[in-house]
Amino acid sequence: MASWVARGLTAYDAAYVALAEEPDLALVTDDETVIELAPEITRPLVGGPPSAG
């Protein structure tokens, strides 16, 4: 996690990125900073929340 903080992520974001590293999971996010700093682990969120009717 410290390596991600050193690259510029907040501790909060770094925790999620570090968790996604371990079991070969992708972190789906709309946070451009996270996507930019961890492109090999992240996937961009596509679309948005479902419409309410």
SEBA-378427 format. One record per residue: residue number from 1; z, x, y of N, C-alpha, C in turn; residue in three letters; chain. Coordinates in Angstrom, 1 decimal, always signed. Atoms other than C-alpha are relative to their C-alpha. Layout:
<atoms>
+-----+--------+--------+--------+--------+--------+--------+--------+--------+--------+------+-------+
!  nr !    n.Z !    n.X !    n.Y !   ca.Z !   ca.X !   ca.Y !    c.Z !    c.X !    c.Y ! rest ! kette !
+-----+--------+--------+--------+--------+--------+--------+--------+--------+--------+------+-------+
! NUM !      Z !      X !      Y !      Z !      X !      Y !      Z !      X !      Y !  ALA !     A !
...
+-----+--------+--------+--------+--------+--------+--------+--------+--------+--------+------+-------+
</atoms>
This chain:
<atoms>
+-----+--------+--------+--------+--------+--------+--------+--------+--------+--------+------+-------+
!  nr !    n.Z !    n.X !    n.Y !   ca.Z !   ca.X !   ca.Y !    c.Z !    c.X !    c.Y ! rest ! kette !
+-----+--------+--------+--------+--------+--------+--------+--------+--------+--------+------+-------+
!   1 !   +0.0 !   +0.8 !   -1.2 !   +0.0 !   +0.0 !   +0.0 !   +0.0 !   +0.9 !   +1.3 !  MET !     A !
!   2 !   -0.1 !   -0.8 !   -1.2 !   +0.8 !   +2.8 !   +2.4 !   -1.4 !   +0.6 !   +0.4 !  ALA !     A !
!   3 !   +1.3 !   -0.5 !   -0.4 !   -2.8 !   +4.1 !   +2.2 !   -0.8 !   -1.0 !   +0.7 !  SER !     A !
!   4 !   +0.7 !   +1.0 !   -0.7 !   -4.1 !   +0.8 !   +3.4 !   +0.6 !   -0.2 !   +1.4 !  TRP !     A !
!   5 !   -0.6 !   +0.1 !   -1.4 !   -1.6 !   +0.7 !   +6.3 !   -0.5 !   +1.2 !   +0.8 !  VAL !     A !
!   6 !   +0.5 !   -1.1 !   -0.6 !   -2.7 !   +4.2 !   +7.1 !   -1.5 !   -0.1 !   +0.5 !  ALA !     A !
!   7 !   +1.4 !   +0.2 !   -0.4 !   -6.3 !   +3.0 !   +7.3 !   -0.1 !   -1.1 !   +1.1 !  ARG !     A !
!   8 !   +0.0 !   +0.9 !   -1.2 !   -5.3 !   +0.4 !   +9.9 !   +0.3 !   -1.5 !   -0.3 !  GLY !     A !
!   9 !   -0.4 !   +1.4 !   +0.3 !   -4.2 !   -2.8 !   +8.0 !   +1.5 !   -0.2 !   +0.3 !  LEU !     A !
!  10 !   -1.4 !   +0.3 !   -0.2 !   -1.0 !   -4.5 !   +8.8 !   +0.7 !   +0.1 !   -1.4 !  THR !     A !
!  11 !   -0.7 !   +0.0 !   +1.3 !   +1.7 !   -4.3 !   +6.0 !   -0.3 !   -1.3 !   -0.8 !  ALA !     A !
!  12 !   +0.3 !   +1.3 !   +0.7 !   +1.1 !   -8.0 !   +5.3 !   -1.4 !   +0.0 !   -0.7 !  TYR !     A !
!  13 !   +1.4 !   -0.1 !   +0.6 !   -2.7 !   -7.5 !   +4.8 !   -0.1 !   +1.0 !   -1.1 !  ASP !     A !
!  14 !   +0.1 !   -1.0 !   +1.0 !   -2.2 !   -4.3 !   +2.9 !   +0.6 !   -0.4 !   -1.3 !  ALA !     A !
!  15 !   -0.7 !   +0.5 !   +1.2 !   +0.1 !   -6.0 !   +0.4 !   -1.0 !   -0.8 !   -0.8 !  ALA !     A !
!  16 !   +1.0 !   +0.8 !   +0.7 !   -2.7 !   -8.4 !   -0.5 !   -1.1 !   +0.8 !   -0.6 !  TYR !     A !
!  17 !   +1.1 !   -0.9 !   +0.4 !   -5.4 !   -5.7 !   -0.7 !   +0.5 !   +0.8 !   -1.2 !  VAL !     A !
!  18 !   -0.6 !   -0.9 !   +1.1 !   -3.1 !   -3.5 !   -2.9 !   +0.1 !   -0.9 !   -1.3 !  ALA !     A !
!  19 !   -0.1 !   +0.9 !   +1.2 !   -2.5 !   -6.5 !   -5.3 !   -1.4 !   -0.2 !   -0.6 !  LEU !     A !
!  20 !   +1.4 !   +0.2 !   +0.5 !   -6.3 !   -7.1 !   -5.5 !   -0.5 !   +1.2 !   -0.7 !  ALA !     A !
!  21 !   +0.5 !   -1.2 !   +0.6 !   -6.9 !   -3.5 !   -6.5 !   +0.4 !   +0.1 !   -1.4 !  GLU !     A !
!  22 !   -0.5 !   -0.2 !   +1.3 !   -4.8 !   -3.6 !   -9.6 !   -0.8 !   -0.6 !   -1.2 !  GLU !     A !
!  23 !   +0.7 !   +0.6 !   +1.2 !   -6.3 !   -6.1 !  -12.1 !   -1.5 !   -0.3 !   +0.3 !  PRO !     A !
!  24 !   +1.4 !   +0.2 !   -0.3 !   -9.9 !   -5.8 !  -10.7 !   -0.3 !   -1.5 !   +0.5 !  ASP !     A !
!  25 !   +0.2 !   +1.3 !   -0.6 !   -9.5 !   -9.0 !   -8.7 !   -0.7 !   +0.2 !   +1.4 !  LEU !     A !
!  26 !   +0.5 !   +0.0 !   -1.3 !  -11.4 !   -9.8 !   -5.5 !   +0.9 !   -0.8 !   +0.9 !  ALA !     A !
!  27 !   -0.7 !   +0.6 !   -1.0 !   -9.6 !  -10.7 !   -2.4 !   -0.9 !   -0.8 !   +0.9 !  LEU !     A !
!  28 !   +0.9 !   +0.8 !   -0.8 !  -11.4 !  -13.6 !   -0.7 !   +0.8 !   -0.3 !   +1.3 !  VAL !     A !
!  29 !   -0.6 !   +0.1 !   -1.4 !  -10.7 !  -13.6 !   +3.1 !   -1.0 !   -0.3 !   +1.0 !  THR !     A !
!  30 !   +0.9 !   +0.1 !   -1.1 !  -12.1 !  -14.5 !   +6.4 !   +0.4 !   +1.0 !   +1.1 !  ASP !     A !
!  31 !   -0.5 !   -1.1 !   -1.0 !  -10.3 !  -11.5 !   +8.1 !   -1.0 !   +1.1 !   +0.0 !  ASP !     A !
!  32 !   +1.0 !   -1.0 !   -0.2 !  -13.0 !   -9.3 !   +9.4 !   +0.5 !   +1.5 !   -0.2 !  GLU !     A !
!  33 !   -0.6 !   -1.4 !   +0.1 !  -10.7 !   -6.2 !   +9.6 !   +0.2 !   +0.3 !   -1.5 !  THR !     A !
!  34 !   -0.2 !   -0.3 !   +1.4 !   -9.7 !   -6.5 !   +6.0 !   -1.3 !   +0.2 !   -0.8 !  VAL !     A !
!  35 !   +1.3 !   -0.1 !   +0.6 !  -13.3 !   -7.0 !   +4.9 !   -0.7 !   +1.4 !   +0.4 !  ILE !     A !
!  36 !   +0.6 !   -1.2 !   -0.5 !  -14.4 !   -4.0 !   +7.0 !   +0.7 !   +1.3 !   -0.7 !  GLU !     A !
!  37 !   -0.8 !   -1.1 !   +0.5 !  -11.6 !   -1.7 !   +5.7 !   +0.0 !   +0.1 !   -1.5 !  LEU !     A !
!  38 !   -0.1 !   +0.0 !   +1.5 !  -11.7 !   -2.7 !   +2.0 !   -1.2 !   -0.8 !   -0.6 !  ALA !     A !
!  39 !   +1.2 !   +0.7 !   +0.4 !  -15.3 !   -3.8 !   +1.3 !   -0.2 !   -0.1 !   -1.5 !  PRO !     A !
!  40 !   +0.1 !   -0.1 !   +1.5 !  -15.1 !   -2.8 !   -2.4 !   +0.9 !   -1.0 !   -0.7 !  GLU !     A !
!  41 !   -1.0 !   +0.9 !   +0.6 !  -12.2 !   -5.2 !   -3.0 !   -0.1 !   -1.4 !   +0.5 !  ILE !     A !
!  42 !   +0.0 !   +1.3 !   -0.7 !  -12.8 !   -8.1 !   -0.6 !   -1.4 !   -0.7 !   -0.2 !  THR !     A !
!  43 !   +1.2 !   +0.9 !   -0.1 !  -15.3 !  -11.0 !   -0.6 !   +0.2 !   -0.9 !   +1.2 !  ARG !     A !
!  44 !   -0.2 !   +0.9 !   -1.1 !  -15.9 !  -13.0 !   +2.5 !   +0.1 !   -1.5 !   -0.4 !  PRO !     A !
!  45 !   -0.2 !   +1.4 !   +0.2 !  -14.8 !  -16.6 !   +2.6 !   -1.3 !   -0.7 !   +0.5 !  LEU !     A !
!  46 !   +1.2 !   +0.6 !   -0.4 !  -17.9 !  -18.7 !   +2.7 !   +0.3 !   -1.5 !   +0.3 !  VAL !     A !
!  47 !   -0.2 !   +1.4 !   -0.4 !  -18.0 !  -22.1 !   +4.4 !   +1.4 !   -0.2 !   +0.6 !  GLY !     A !
!  48 !   -1.3 !   +0.3 !   -0.6 !  -14.7 !  -23.7 !   +5.4 !   +0.7 !   -1.0 !   -0.8 !  GLY !     A !
!  49 !   -0.7 !   +1.0 !   +0.7 !  -12.2 !  -26.2 !   +4.4 !   -0.8 !   -1.3 !   -0.2 !  PRO !     A !
!  50 !   +0.8 !   +1.3 !   +0.2 !  -13.6 !  -29.5 !   +2.9 !   +0.3 !   -0.9 !   +1.1 !  PRO !     A !
!  51 !   -0.1 !   +1.0 !   -1.1 !  -14.2 !  -32.2 !   +5.5 !   +0.9 !   -1.1 !   -0.5 !  SER !     A !
!  52 !   -0.9 !   +1.1 !   +0.3 !  -11.7 !  -35.0 !   +5.6 !   -0.6 !   -1.3 !   +0.0 !  ALA !     A !
!  53 !   +0.5 !   +1.3 !   +0.2 !  -14.0 !  -37.7 !   +4.9 !   -1.2 !   -0.4 !   +0.7 !  GLY !     A !
+-----+--------+--------+--------+--------+--------+--------+--------+--------+--------+------+-------+
</atoms>
